[in-house]
Amino acid sequence: MGAILETFRLVYNTLMALDLKRIHALCFDVDGTLSDTDNIYTQKVAKLLPSSLFRDPNHTARRFVMWIESPGNALLGLPDMLGLDEGLLKLWEWVSRKHPRTMKKIMMVPGVNEMLECLNRKYPMAVVSARDDKSTRAFLEQFDLTHYFQEIVTAISAEHTKPYPDPVLYAAEKMNVDPENCLMVCDTTVDIHAGRAAGAQTVGVLCGFGEERELKRCGADLILDQTSDLTDELLQPRQHAYEGPEIGYGSSLGVRRPWLGFSAAGFW
């Protein structure tokens, strides 16, 4: 049974595809996508778990962090609904000034710098984050990433933050591209919802908080293990092992995966 499920997962992932011709610009989330924030949270939680009760405290801590992520992200839109987002952000910035946090423990997701350097040669790029402006820019400056991005969109750049589409729409406008020609790269369902609501294609990455099943369920166009895998997806098309004729099924979805020996068109 396990082998059957794994085979189905492989086929499902293969059928997922981006429309590369539509992609004219890239939007990147920060936490869990560019910065390795989830591992920091996991390490903090793991220290609180007694090893005598948990065989693998790190695994348990990560599952706990991923479990609380969904309701936590759902609350991100609440201040917008109540009209309190700007006031709360000012309060947060005041607290940050009074009790400044160190950035030295923030880590970058492996391979991100090299990926951005490659993709920057072809696409305009923007950061689309629900973070405050100060901490977002501090992270980018710490790892010398700022120069890659044409626009940095944070919590109060647009009228509403994620999961509303406003930040993605704002980034698209600033990059002078249509929202449907953007690709949102992110790690949570909140980000996926924002990208899809804006009309953009979306890529979910598994190096952050989100789980594969929930990212697929909310409509991610593609799932990648690591953010840096995006380079191959966009710049190095896969080599097809099967070069025979495409088998059509009468649908116009237009997703072709000839190395499987059939087209995804009409598969659903």
N, C-alpha and C positions, 0 to 999 in steps of 0.2 A: 504493500500500500504506500509506503514511504517513497519508493522508487517512482510509482505512478504520479504522486503529488509533485515530486521534484521535476519529473518530465513535463508535467503540465505547467509548472512555474517557469521552466526554461522556455517553453513555447510561448507562454503569455508574455514574458519579458521580451522575447524576440519580436512579437507582433506589435509591441508598443514602438512608436516611431515618432520622430519629429519631422515636420515639414520644413526642411532646411531652406527652401526657397523663400519662405515667409520670414525668416529670421534676419532682421536688420540691426538689432541692438539687443544687449544683454542687461538684465537687472539681477543683482545679487543681494540676497539676505546676508546678514552678518553672523549672528549667533548660530553655531552649529553648521554653518555653510562656509564662511571664511575663517571665523574664529572657533577654536575648539572648546567652547564654553561648557558643553555638556560634561566633558571629562573632569573639568574643575569642580562642577557641582557634584559629580559622582564621587570624586575623591573626598569631598567634605562630608557627604552623607556616609560613606564607607567607614570613616573614622569613628562615627557614632554607633556603628553596629558591632556588638560583641561577637568575636569570632567563635565563641563557645556556642552561640545560638544559630549562626549562619555559616554554612560550609564554605560559601564563596561570597564574602561581604561585598566585593566589588561588583559582582553580577547582580546581587540583590539591590545594591544601591543604584545601579544603572536602571534596573527595571522600575524602581521607585521613582526616580527622576523622570523617566519616560511616562509613568502613570500620571504624575501630577502635572505634566506638561499640557495635556489636553484641556483640562478645566482652567489651567492658568492662562493659556492662550485665549480661551473663550472670554476671559475677563478683560482682555486688552481692549475690546471694542466697547465695553461698558461705559467708560468715561465719555467717549464720543456720544453715546446715546443720551447721556445725562447732561451733556454740555460742560463737562468738568475737565476735559483733557488738558487744556492750556493751563488752568490753575494748578492741576496736579503736577504737571511737568515743572512749573515754576517752583513749586514746593520741593520737588525732587532735586532740582538744581541747587536750591538753597541749602538743603541737607548735604548735598555733595560738596559744596564749598566749605561748610562747617566741619565736615568729616570726610576729607578727600580720601579716595580709594587708590591703592596702588595698582598699576597696570602690569607690573612685572610678571605676574603669574598667568596672565592671559596668553594663550598659545594660538598659533595659527594652524589651521588644518593643513596637513602635509601636502605639498605639491601646489598649493594655491598660488604662490608667487610666480612660479614657472608657467602655470596655466594662464594667469592674467597677462603675463608678458606676451605669450603666443596669441591669445585671443584679441588683445588690444590692437594688433596689427590689422585685424579685419573688421572688428565691430566697435562702435561706441558703447560704453558701458556706464552703468549707474549702480550705486548702492541704494537699496530700498530696505530700510530698517525701521523697526518700531522702537529702537533705542533713542535716548536723548542725543542731541547733536554733539555735546561735548565728549561723551564717552565713545561715540561712533568715530569721531575724528581722531581721538586719542589712540584708538586701536589701529586705525589706518596709518597714522603717522609713526606709531611704534614700529611697524613692520614695513614702512616706506611703500605703502600701497596707494596713497592718495592720488598720485599722478596718473594712475590707470583709469580713473573715473571722471567722466565728463560732468556728472551730477551726483551729489550726495543727498539723498532724501532720508530724513529722520522723522521722529514722532510728530513734530508740528509743522513740517514742510507743507503738507497738504491739509485740507479742511478736516479730513478724518484719517485715522491710521488703519493699518491692517486689522481685521480681515476685509475692510472696505477696499474698493479698487482705487481709491483716490491717489495713494502714493505711486502706484504703477502708472496711472494716467498722467500724473505730474512728471514723473521721470521721462515718460515717452515724449511729452510736450517739450521738456527741456533738451532732449536729445534730437528733437525735430524728426521724430518717426511716429507712425501710427501705432497705437497700443497693440493692435493685432500682429504687428511686425516685431514685437518684443518677445523675449524668452525670459521667464522668471525662474531663477535657480534658487532653491530653498530647501528647508528640511522639515517644515511643519505643515499641517493641514491649513492653518490660518494663512500662511503664505500662498499655498496652492489656491485657496478660495479667492484671495485678493487678485492673483494673476488671472485666473479664469474669469472672474467678474469683469476684469478690464479687457478681456478678449485676447489675452496673451497666451502663448503656449507655456507649459510649465514642466520643469524638471525637479523631481524630488531626490534628495541625496540622503543616504543612510548613515552618514558620519555625524549626524546631529541628533535631535530629539525624536524625530518621526520614525514610525515603523512602516515597513514596506506595505503591509496590508491596508493600513489606514490611508497612506498616500495614494495607493491605487484606487481605493474606494472613493476618495474625493476628486478623482479625475486627473491625476498627474499624467502627462503625456509620455513621460519616460522616468524610470527609476535608475539611479546610479549608486554604486557602493560608496564612491568618493567624489567630492566636488571636482577634483583634478581629472577625473575620467571624462569630463565634458570636452576636453581638448580633442580627444580622438573622435568623439561623436560629431563634432562640428568641423574639424579640419582634416580628419583622416577617415574617409568613408570605409566601411568594412569591406574586406575582400570576400567576394562571393565564391563559395566552393561549388555551387551548382550554376552552370552557365547555359542550361537548356531553356526551352521556351517556357514562358510564364503560363501557368494554368489559371484561367479566369473563371469567375463564378457569377458574372453578371452584375456586380455591384460597382459603384463609382467612388468607393472610399479612397482608392488610389494608393494604398500602402503596399509596396512591393517588397517581398522578402524572398527572392528567387533561390537563395541557398537552401531553403527548406523544401523547394520543389513545388511550391504553390504560392499564390498571392494571398495576402491578408484581406484583400478586397473581397467582400462577401463572406468572410469567415464568421462574422457575428450573426 
